[in-house]
Amino acid sequence: MSSPTDDFLILRELPEPITTDELDAAAEQSGEALKELRDEGVDIRWVDSEVMTNDDEEVVGTFCHYSAESEDAVREHADRAGLPATKITRRGEPLSGE
């Protein structure tokens, strides 16, 4: 039986800028860690990510949206994937503009 999930937003600030190739490698590590956790029965799913860049178009971090059973599951994923989790917060209701 799966647990109810919450939506989490994760700020991943990188200590040094990385290339898009390095970002692709990090995304692959992330996917492997997600599969590992799900195989162990952890309810966690990647929803989407936004990439942050500097003036030189180098990647300096990401904002990631995950659906997970707990904040601990999100932290465990970050640890296994070797990714920073600078700040993890529950996602509130989106704002709508008119």
C-alpha positions as CSV (number, residue, x, y, z in Angstrom):
1,M,0.0,0.0,0.0
2,S,1.5,3.3,-1.0
3,S,1.5,6.3,1.3
4,P,-0.1,9.6,0.4
5,T,2.4,11.9,-1.3
6,D,3.1,15.7,-0.9
7,D,4.6,18.0,-3.5
8,F,8.1,19.3,-2.6
9,L,10.1,22.1,-4.2
10,I,13.9,21.7,-3.9
11,L,16.4,24.5,-4.5
12,R,19.7,23.0,-5.6
13,E,22.4,25.7,-5.5
14,L,25.7,24.5,-7.0
15,P,29.0,25.6,-5.4
16,E,30.5,26.1,-8.9
17,P,28.9,26.5,-12.3
18,I,28.6,23.4,-14.4
19,T,28.1,22.6,-18.1
20,T,25.0,21.3,-19.7
21,D,26.8,18.0,-20.2
22,E,27.5,17.8,-16.5
23,L,23.8,18.7,-15.9
24,D,22.8,15.8,-18.1
25,A,25.0,13.4,-16.1
26,A,23.5,14.7,-12.9
27,A,20.0,14.1,-14.3
28,E,21.0,10.5,-15.2
29,Q,22.3,9.9,-11.6
30,S,19.0,11.4,-10.3
31,G,17.0,9.0,-12.4
32,E,19.0,6.0,-11.2
33,A,18.5,7.0,-7.6
34,L,14.8,7.5,-8.1
35,K,14.5,3.9,-9.6
36,E,16.6,2.5,-6.7
37,L,14.3,4.2,-4.1
38,R,11.1,3.1,-5.9
39,D,12.4,-0.5,-6.1
40,E,12.8,-0.3,-2.3
41,G,9.2,0.7,-2.0
42,V,9.7,4.5,-1.4
43,D,7.0,6.6,-3.1
44,I,8.9,9.4,-4.9
45,R,8.5,10.8,-8.3
46,W,10.2,13.7,-10.2
47,V,7.7,16.1,-11.7
48,D,9.8,18.8,-13.4
49,S,12.8,21.1,-13.0
50,E,13.8,24.6,-13.9
51,V,17.5,25.3,-14.6
52,M,19.2,28.5,-13.2
53,T,22.0,30.0,-15.2
54,N,24.4,32.9,-14.8
55,D,25.2,35.6,-17.4
56,D,27.6,33.2,-19.2
57,E,24.8,30.7,-19.6
58,E,26.5,28.3,-17.2
59,V,24.3,26.2,-14.9
60,V,24.4,27.4,-11.3
61,G,21.5,25.4,-9.9
62,T,18.0,24.1,-10.3
63,F,14.6,24.3,-8.8
64,C,13.1,20.8,-8.8
65,H,9.5,19.7,-8.1
66,Y,9.0,16.2,-6.7
67,S,6.1,14.3,-5.4
68,A,7.1,12.1,-2.4
69,E,5.9,10.4,0.7
70,S,8.1,12.6,2.9
71,E,10.9,15.2,3.1
72,D,13.2,12.4,4.2
73,A,12.6,10.6,0.9
74,V,13.5,13.7,-1.0
75,R,16.7,14.1,1.1
76,E,17.6,10.4,0.7
77,H,17.2,10.8,-3.1
78,A,19.5,13.8,-3.1
79,D,22.1,12.0,-1.0
80,R,22.1,8.9,-3.3
81,A,22.2,11.0,-6.5
82,G,25.0,13.1,-5.1
83,L,23.0,16.3,-5.6
84,P,22.7,19.3,-3.3
85,A,19.4,20.0,-1.6
86,T,20.0,23.6,-0.4
87,K,16.3,24.0,0.7
88,I,13.4,21.7,0.6
89,T,9.8,23.0,1.1
90,R,6.3,21.8,0.7
91,R,4.7,23.2,-2.4
92,G,1.7,25.5,-1.7
93,E,-1.1,26.4,-4.0
94,P,0.1,28.1,-7.2
95,L,-0.6,31.7,-7.7
96,S,-2.7,32.6,-10.7
97,G,-2.4,35.9,-12.5
98,E,-5.0,37.6,-14.6
